[in-house]
Amino acid sequence: MLVPLLDHLGGPGTVLIAGLLFVAGHLLLRAGSGGGSLLGWAPGVLLFVAGAALVVVNTTHPFLRIPSVKEGARTPSSSRAGTRSRG
């Protein structure tokens, strides 16, 4: 289940989906324990809806990006070889 999510949503989207699964688990456990008042449900439901909206927006217009170095790409050298030392 994780690999298709990573392929489709990328790393940030997959982490957001994992958070949504935790919130959904909380809501299911709350329902199984007798429910409670509407005010008790509101934070979890709002968090779930906001998280789902964040996943949809990040999928359509990616704003949570993790820069990565592709294979074969040039990276700046970490060594100072070829530079003169002032001394």
Secondary structure, 3 states (H helix, E strand, C coil): CHHHHHHHHHHHHHHHHHHHHHHHHHHHHHHHCCCCCHHHHHHHHHHHHHHHHHHHHHHHCCCCCCCCCCCCCCCCCCCCCCCCCCC
